[in-house]
Amino acid sequence: MTLRGSHPLVSGTTANAPLIAAMTGRTPSRRPVWFMRQAGRSLPEYRELRAGTDMIASCLDPAMASEITLQPVRRHDVDAGIFFSDIVVPLQLAGLDVTIKPGVGPVFGEPINTPEQVAALPRLDAAALNPIREAVRLTVAELGSTPLIGFAGAPFTLAAYMVEGKPSRDHLGPRRLMHADPETWAGLADWAADISGAFLKAQIEAGASAGQLFDSWGGSLSPADYRRYVLPSSTRALAPVKELGVPLVHFGVGTGELLADMNRAGNTVMGVDYRVPLDEAEARLGGGVPLQGNIDPALLGAGWDALREHTIDVLARGAAAPGHVVNLGHGVPPDADPEVLTRLVEFIHSVPVGADPRSFSALKEA
């Protein structure tokens, strides 16, 4: 299967963008940077637009979702838009009873953790994804040569929410289920993989130039459990997207011990959280893997001098990889100052590609 000729990567509109160049191991024209959760609560224009609209409704309003995606690109001059959505949106589109409760997160009408419940899970109608496709088309038309990144939740994270019925601190429910009833767990994980893969594929076919599979809770797993119970479903989620030939990022929170295993899922870029230095991550991966990350989000509020020095270190360590997309090692905190983010982007862009960040003279003057 191939992308249509008008797709931004195929037509050449985004093929040489700094983000795509770095993700494919080529030399970008400038150091690419974007931020997870750059579209959202840290921006006053987002809060104004979202007033009175619940989260899932805003994700399914194509014009609103597109505008929210575009807001940080306009404000910060980041090198990519990240499609505004939530990982449980495709679950609701499939017919599950799930809402996003402010201050809590995804809440299900009832937990889904029995063989009978898993066997009765609905199929996702392809037409249900039309609002997503339309939002992507609207966004890509406005972004021009700036790539859009598609977004989906990893199967383990989706299944973990479903088993517990709500957010959990330790994810004992899904971890217990995978050992107590491996067959039911496998059925649930495969269902989540198919939903996640279809959601991401719809975004890419509609015009996204890259994709990211986000595993919020993967860090709760041991390497052995990840390999046995989770890697197969993550591989399954990425399979229908991998054949489209776009760069694919795999990112997990607290997954430093899982990097090598996660990198076997079919991704082409490895996202790294703030806990593992990028040069160490590249060594764990065996070399030759483009990386994304990994400025500590806490440093956004620690003062400019501390943030600048930390960023210099991240840029220097990122040079160990064949390509480096600068990002945070998790998402933008809701209380982050947008002006700090804008200044940070300007600073990163000011460092010439190929220069040693630690010796670049302008760094001391920024």
N, C-alpha and C positions, 0 to 999 in steps of 0.2 A: 504494500500500500504506500502511496506517495502523496505528498501535499499538492494542492492545486497550484497552478502556475501563478496565480495572483497572490499567493501567500508571501508575506514580507521576506521570508528567508529565501524563497525560490526566485522571487522577482529581483532580489538584490537590495531591497530597501533597508533591511537590517543586517544583511549578511556580513558586512564589515564594521558593524557597530563595535565600540570598545568592549562591551559586555560579551558579545558573541566571539570576538577574537580571543579574548582571554579564556573563555570557556572551552575553546577548541585548540588551545595551546599556541595560538598565534600572537604576534606582538600588537597590542592595541595602540591606538593613537593617543590615548590618555588612560590613566589608571581608572578602571571602571569601579563604581561604587553604587550600591543601593542598600536599603535597610529593610529587614523584615519588620513588619508592622509599621512601615513608613506611612501607609494610608490608614488613618484612624485617629484615636482619641487625643494624640498629642497636638493635633491641628485644630485651631479655633474654627476654621472654615468647615471642617468635618463635623464638629459638634453642632454648628449652626444648621448645616444641611440635614443632619440626622434627627434633629429635634422632632419628637412626636412619632418617629418611625422605629418599629422594633428591628432588631438586627437582621433576622432572616428576611423580613419584608424588604429591607434596604438592599440586601444581596440579590433579591429576585426582581428588583426594579432596574431594568437595563440602563436607563438614563442616569439613575442615582449611582449605581455601582460603577459605571464608567467615570462619572465625575469624581467620585471618591478616589478611584485609581489614579486619575490624572492630577489631583491636587498636589501631592508631594513632588511630582515631576516638575510641575510649574514652579513650585516654591523653592525646592532645593537643588534643581539641576542634576538630579541623580541620573544614572545611566540606564535605568530600566524602570518600568512600572510593574508592580506586582498586583495581579488581579485581585480586586477586593471581593472577598467571600469569606466563608467559614467552613471548617472541615465537615460540619454536620449538614450543610445545605443539601448535598446529594442524598443524604439519608432521608430528609424530609421529602425531597422530590420523589423518592422511591415509595413514599407512603408511610414512613414511620412517624410515630407520635413523639416528636422532639421539639423542644423550644430552647431558646437561649435566655436564661434568666439573668438579668443584670446583677453583677456582683457575685454570681455563682458560676455560670457557664452552662453547658448543655445539660438539659434535664429531660429524661424520657418518661413517657406515661407509665411504663413499667420496665424493669430490667429484662434483658433478653439473654437467658443463660441456660435454657433447657433444650434437650434435643427436639422437642415438639415446636418450640418457638423458632429455633433455627431452621427447621424444615419448612416452616410456614412463612419465612421471610419473602417479601415481594420482589419481583423483578423490576428493574428501572426501565421505564418506557423512554426510548430515545427522544421522543418529542418533549418530554418533561424538561430536557436540557436546553430547549430553545431560548429561554430568557438568558441563559448563560452565554450561548452562542451570540445572541444579539448584543449583549453587553461587551463582549470581546470585540465584535466588529466595530461598534461605536468607538471603543477605546483605541484600537489600532489605527483607525482613520485619523484620529487626533494626534497620536504619538509620532507618526511619520517614521523617521529613521531610528527612533528610540525603541528598543525592543520591549515587548510585554512578556512577562513571565507568568505562565499558568501555575496554578496552585492546587494541591490536594493533600488531604490527610493520609498518613500511612495506615495500612490495615490494622496494625496492632493498636494504635491510638483510637481509631474508630471503634474497634471491637471492645477495647477497655471501657470506653464510655457506655457502650451498649450493655455489657455484662453488669456493670455497677449501677447503671441507670442515672448516673450523675458523676461529677468530678470526684476523684479520690486522691488521697495523698500517697498511698503506698501500692495501689492496684493489686491488692491481694486477690480480689475476685477473679480477674482474668488469669492471673498466675496460677491460682488454684485450679481453675477450670481446665487449663491446658494439660495439667498433670492428671486430674481426676477423671476427665472425659476427653481424651485427645481427639476422638472422632467428632464430637460436637464442636470442640474448639476449631478444628480444621475446617468444618463446614461454615462456621461463623467467620473465620478469618478469610476464607476464599470468597464468601459473599461480600465482605467489606472490600476485598481487593478488586473485585469486579466493578463495584460501585465507584471506588476511587479511581480506577483506571479509566472508566467511561467518562467520569467528570473531567479528568485531566485531558483526555483525548479530545473531548468536545472543545475545550479551550484552545488547544493547539491547532486543531483543524480549522477553527474559526479565525486564527491569526496570531496566536501567541508564538513567540520565537524560541522559547525555552520553557522548561517546566521544573517544578520543585515538589518533591514528596517530603512532607513534613511529619516527623515522628515525635510528637510531644512527650510521650511517655516511654519511649524505647529504653531510656536510661535506667528503668526499674528492673531490667532483665539481666540475667547472667549471660555470658557469651554462649554457653551451651544451650540455654533455653532459647536465645535469639536464633541460633543456627537451626535448631530443630523445629521450633514452633512459629517463628515469625519470618525469617528470611524467605521461605517459600511463598508466603503471601505477598510480601513486598515485591519480590521478583514478578509475581503474577500481576500485580498492579501496574508495574512499569512496562510489562511486555507489549501491550497494544500501543504504547506511546513510543517505545524504543524503536519500533520499525518505521516511525515517521522521520527519524534521523535528526531530531533537534537535540540541543544540549539538555541534559537532565541532571538536576541537583538532588542529592539525597542528604537530608539534614535531620539530625536528632539531637535532643537535649540530654546532656549528661551521658553521652554515648561514646566517650573517648576509648573505652575498652572494647567497643564494638565496631570501630571504624573499618577495619579490614573486612569484617563480615558484611557490614552494610554496603561496602563498595562492590560486593558481588551481586547486587540486586538488579543490575542493568543500567545504573546511572553512569554518566560520563564525568561528572563533577562531584566532589565530596564537600559538603558543608561541614564546618567544624565549629563547635560551640566555644565559649570563652575559656573553658577549663584546660584545653590542650594547646600549647604553642603550635603555630602552623608548621614550623620546620620539624617538630616532633611528630605531628600528624602525618606529614609527608613521609617520614621515615617508617612509621607504622604501616603505611599503605604500600611501601615498597618502592616508592618513587614513580614519577611519570603521570601523576594524577593532578589535574587542575583543582584548585581549592577555592572555597568561598568562606570568608570570615575575617577576623573573629574578634573585633573590638568588644571589650567588656561593656555592656550597656550601663553598668553602674558608673563608669567613668564619664558619661555624658553630663552627670551632675557633680563632678568632682573638681571643677575648675578647669580653665583652658590649658594651663601649663601641664597639669597631670594628663589630661586627655591627649594633648599634642605629643608628649613623650611616649605615652602608651601606643598611640597610632604609629609613630615612627618605628617602634619595635615590631608592631604587627606587619607593617609594610616590609621591613627588612626580613622578617622570618618568612613572609609569603614568597619571597624571591626563590625559596627552595623548590617551589612547584613550577611546572611548565606554564602555568597560567594562574593568575590570582584575581579574583573578584572581591573587592573590599566590601565587608558587611559587618554587622554586629555579630556577636556570638550568641545572640538570641534576638528578641524583638525590641523595638523602641518602647521604653516605659511610657505609660500614659502621662506622667508628669514631666516628660522631657521638654526642654525649651527648644522650640523650632529654630530659633536663631542659632543655637549651638549646632544643630544638625546642618544648617545651611553653611555655617562657617567651616564645619568639618569637611563637607564635600568640597568646598573651595580649596581647603588645605590639601586634601588628597590629590585633587586635580593639579595642584601647583607643583607636585613632585614629578619631575620628568621620568618617563618610562625608561627603565634601564639604569637610572641613577641609584646610587647607594643612599637610601633615606637617611642613614646615620651621618653621612658626610655632606649631604646636600646643604649648601650654605643658607639657602632661603628658609630652611626649617627653623633656624635660630631667630629669624626675624619675623616669622609669621605670627 
